[in-house]
Amino acid sequence: MAILSSNESLLEPSLDKARHVKYWTRCLKTYLPNQYTGNDSNRMYLAYFIISALDLLDALKTVPSEQERRDHVNWIYHCQHPNGGFRMWPGTDFGKLSNEKNAQYDPANIPGTYFALATLLIYDDDLTRVRRADCLEWLRQMQRPDGSFGETIVNGRIEGGSDSRLGFCAAGIRHILRGRTSGSIDIDGQLIQDIELDAFVGCVRMAESFDGGIADEPFHEPQAGYTFCSLGALALIDRLNRPNGHDVKETNGPVDPLRVLDWLVWRQTELTDPDAGLDTELCTDEDAPHTQHAEGQHIPKGDKGDHGMPAKQSPDKTVGGSMFDLLVDGAGMNGRTNKVADTCYAFWVGASLHIMETPTLCDQSAARRYLLGKTQHGVLGGFGKFPGDLPDLYHSYLGLAALSLAGSDQVKPLDGGMCLSREARERLPTIWKSWRVDA
Amino acid sequence: MPKYADDPTWADIVPLPTDEGGPNPLAAIAYSDDYSETMSYLRAVMAAKEHSPRVLDLTEDLIDMNPAHYTVWLYRAETLFALHSDLRAELEWLNETALAHQKNYQIWHHRNLIVDRLCGEEQGVVDEEGLWKAECEFVEQMFERDAKNYHVWSYRQWLVRRFGLWGPVELEFTERMLARDLRNNSAWNHRWFVVNGRAEMEGDGGLGVEDPEVRAREVKFAMEAVAKTPQNQSPWNYLRGIVRKTGMSLGHLKGFAEQYASLKEPDEVRSSFALDLLAEVYVEEKKAKEAGEVLDLLATRYDPIRKHYWQYRKGLLGVEGAAAA
C-alpha cells in the first residue's frame, strides 16, 4: 500500500481522446451498425449524441467538412414538421402522398424537437429557419390538463407517456425558443400563450417518492434519469428549489430539495458487476474477495468471486485502510437503490447535482476513475454500459458528458442543465436578443 | 430476398421509400434489405390509411424489428379495433413481443389499451377476474427474467389500480418477490404503493401507514428485513418513509438503529444506514455534538465515498442548531 502515493492523479487513467474522436467520426461518416434499427425512430437523438460528442471533443470544426455540416443542418430542417415542431426521423413523412387524412401518422415529436433544436444550437445555426410561432403553439397543445407533456398529438389526442423526460424536453424547447420570458409573447404579430407552469411543477412534486428520489409518476420507483429530467425541467423554467436556497417555495419543486440531494448522493456505488448476486449479507474484511480491486482490471461478467457477492458490499469494507483500493477502483452511479453502477447514471446523477449547485458532494474523482478505468473502451473508444461492454452511442455520449461534469479537463465544459457544451448554450442570449425576449 | 415484392397479396401496393431530403443524413443506419422493404410497404399502407388483416401482419413484422416506432402502434391499435380483431390473440402476441423486447415502453402502453378495451367492450361478457389473474401471472413471468424491469412494475401498478387489487393477495406478492431478493427496491416500492396508494390515489378507504395497525405491521416487516440484511438500504428507507409520512418521532427508531450502530461501539458498526439514521435522531434530539460524531464516523470510516456529503450535513448542524436555539 505504501508504494501508492496519495497523489490521486498518478492513479487516474486518462481519456484516450484520439480513440473517442475516431469512434464518433465513424458514427458520423459511416452507417451505424444494423443493431441500431430498433432505434430508427429515435434518429434525432442519435444525431444529437454524435454532433454534441464531437463538439465536446473539440472536433466538430475539423471532422465534418463545410459541405457536410450544411447537409447535416439541412437534414435536421428536413425533419421539421410543417405545422411546427420536429419529427424524430424522416420515416413518418409521406412526402407527396401526405394529406389531411394520413397526417395523424406523421406528428411532430417532443423529444425530436428538443434534440433537433439542441443540435442546431451546437452547430451554431441561427435558428431562423425554425417555425418558432408554430412550434410554441404546438408545444402548448402538447400539455395535458394535469400539467404533464405527451410525446405526440394524434387526432387531437396527446399520446405517449407523461413522465418528466417529456417535461424536460418541453421545458428545453420553451427555453430555447422564448428565453426567460413568461406569459404571452408576440411573434410576428401572433400572440403566443405560455405553457401552464404551475401545473407542470405540480406533476414533479407529485412524483417525489417516500425515499427522496423522483419517479416518472406518483408511486412509481424513483430513478435517477427521471430525477434529472424533473430537476432540469424545473431549472429551465426557473422553478427549482435548491438545497442551499434560502426559501423553499411552494410554487417550486421539489418539495424537499435536501431529501432529493440525499437520495442523489446515495447513487454513488462501488458495485459494478451486473450479474453478481446481492443476496448475501455483510461480509467481513477477511472473507471479502478482493478480486475487483486490481488496478485497471476489467471485471468479466459473472465473476462473483468466491462467495458469490460483490466485494464491496460491506460498509466496513473501507476499515483496514482500503482507501487505496477505492482510489484505484473508482465508483460510478446507479439509477435506483440497490442496483449496480452504469455509465449513463454518472451523467444523470452528476448533472442533477450540478443543477442543484452541489456538484462536489459526490466523489467526482472516483466517478472519473470509474468511467476512465472501467467503462471506457480501450480499443474502439467510446464507453460501454458496464465494465467490459462494447460501446454504444448512448453510453458513449453520456460518459463524455459525465466526465466533463466530474472535472475532466480533456472534454469541453458541459452545461449540465441542457447536456451540451457551455459554449453552445452561451449562444442563446444573442439569439434571444434578435427575438427580443428576456435572457 | 424481397419478402413483400414477390408476394401476390401485396402486388397492389407501390412501396414508398423514406426520403432523407438530401445527401449526408445524420445517424443513418445500415438497414437490412428486409427492414427497408417492410418500412416502404408500411409507409405506403399508412399513407393510404388501409385497415385490413394484412396490415396486422405487416405491423407485426415491422414492430419486431423496430418496436420504438411510435405511430405504428397507434396504427395497429386502430386497425385491430376497426376489424374487431380477437384482442386475446393480441395479448398472446404481446407476451412474446414483451419477452423479446424487455426495455420497450410502447409494448406496455399498447397492452394497457388492449386490456382496457377488452373490459370496456365486452363488459359483462369478459371474465375480468380471469383476465387480471392472467395479466398478473404474465407480469411474474416477466420478473423471472428481470425482477426490476421498470415498465413491468409500472404495468403492475396500473393493474392494481385498474382492477382494485389493493388486498392481501398483492401484499403477499410483494413478500414473494422480496423473499427472492430482499434488496429488490422495486418490490419495496410496490409494497409502499399497495399499502399507501389507495388512500392517496383512490381516496376510497384505507389510511395506509397512518392507520396504527398498518403502521405497526409495516414497521415490523421492515425491521425484520433489516435484521436479515442490515446493510440493505431499502428497508431503512421504508422505515424512514413511514416516520416521515406519519409524523412519528424518529426517536422511536433510536433503539433499533443502535442495534446496528452506536457511538458507544464505533468499531462494531454493522450498517452505514443505521449510522445515517442515528445522525438524524441526534439532530431531532438537538444533540449536535453526537450527530457530528456520527457523521464523522461515516465520513472517515464507514462511508468515505460520500465524505463531502457527510461534511456538508455536519455543516448544516450549526445552522439547524442556531435555528433551534
Interface residues (C-beta under 8 A of the other chain):
Chain A: C27 L28 Y31 L32 P33 N34 Y36 T37 G38 N39 D40 S41 N42 R43 M44 L46 A47 I50 I51 Q67 E68 D71 H72 N74 W75 I76 H78 C79 M88 P90 G91 T92 D93 F94 G95 L97 S98 K101 N102 Q104 Y105 D106 P107 N109 T119 E151 T152 V154 E159 G160 G161 S209 F210 D211 G212 D216 E217 P218 F219 H220 E221 P222 Q223 D262 V265 W266 Q268 E270 L278 D279 E281 L282 Q313 S314 P315 D316 T318 V319 M323 L326 A331 R336 T337 N338 K339 T358 T360 L361 C362 D363 A366
Chain B: L16 T18 D19 E20 G21 G22 P23 N24 P25 L26 A27 A28 I29 A30 Y31 S32 Y35 M39 R43 M46 A47 A48 K49 M65 N66 P67 A68 H69 Y70 T71 L74 Y75 H101 Y105 H109 K148 Y150 W153 S154 Q157 D181 L182 R183 N184 N185 S186 N189 H190 W192 F193 N196 G197 E200 M201 K228 T229 P230 Q231 N232 Q233 S234 N237 Y238 R240 G241 R244 K245 V269 R270 S271 S272 R301 Y302 D303 P304 I305 R306 K307 H308 Y309 Y312
